[in-house]
Amino acid sequence: MTYDELIALARSLEDRPLTTVTGREFTVTTYLDCPVFIPASTGLGRSDGRKAAIAFLDRYNATGSLRVGDYADVTRNASYFIGMLLAR
C-alpha cells in the first residue's frame, strides 16, 4: 500500500464509525494530506503526522502484521491505522 492509497482509504472512510481491534469506536478524517483519528470517547483529533504514517506503512508493507504491538515504536496510533485497514 502506498501513502496515496492510505490517504484515499482515509477519505473513503471519512466520518464513518470505525472500530479498533479492541472495539473502541473512532472516525478518521484528513488534514493536509495526513490521517487524523477522532476517538468517540474524547472527540479530539489525534495524529502523529505524515512521517509516522509512512513509517507505519513501511512496516505494514514489510510484515503485513495487524498486531498493534508490532508498531509501538513507530506510532501511537497503530490501533487506528489497523482499524482503518480492516474496514476497507
Secondary structure, 3 states (H helix, E strand, C coil): CCHHHHHHHHHHCCCCCEECCCCCEEEEEECCCCEEEEECCCCCCECCCHHHHHHHHHHHHHHCCCCHHHHCCCCCCHHHHHHHHHHC
